[in-house]
Amino acid sequence: MAQRRGRGRPRQTEQDTSQALSRAALLRFAAQGYEATSLREIAADANVDVALISYRFGGKAGLWKSIVSDAASDLRDALAHALSNAEAETDAERLRYSMKAFLAYLLARPEVPRLLLRDITVDTDRSRWLLDELTTPLHRHFFELAQSAAGSVANPPSHMQFRIANFIYSAASTVARRERLARLVESLADDAAFEEALVTTLIDGVLPDD
């Protein structure tokens, strides 16, 4: 005989509450910054007891690090999927597929680059964590692809490491500040036009056609 469910809303699982806390914290940190965000605000947004943050994440810093780790994991999956779809392509196309996947991730989750850019220039434990957990592996991923791609063209561009670093930072910065940029460039309010502008100015500049 099937067990009957009691009245009221289904009870949240530990995964549900952790995801709710992570999402609430991401939005708060992105909108108003780490220092200006209180644990009580995050807990209220997630509709959970504030004590759960310390219990699940060890405090606000642990929650922030968890968000960055989740973003890094999601990005790795997106980039791996992009490369799996480009196995038969040239090295240059594999680089392009991967870069477009990175842009697609940022465009789908603009709160992530907003969060990250608030901490990347601050010399704190958070900026070092961000560098080790996300930025450095991401740069390594694209640089290795770019090196392979550059070896297949007659006149490979110079300053490849800088080009890759500039692509990563410029993409995150542009997506995070899209609303401001749209006040200057009207076409950026259109999603398709914005994505096309990102591809043209950021991706095509890394490995120009001969």
Secondary structure, DSSP 8 states (H G I E B T S, - for coil): ------SSS----HHHHHHHHHHHHHHHHHHH-TTT--HHHHHHHHTS-THHHHHHHSSHHHHHHHHHHHHHHHHHHHHHHHHHTTTTS-HHHHHHHHHHHHHHHHHH-THHHHHHHTTTTS-SHHHHHHIIIIIHHHHHHHHHHHHHHHTTSSS--S-HHHHHHHHHHHHHHHHHTHHHHHHH-GGGGSHHHHHHHHIIIIITTTS---
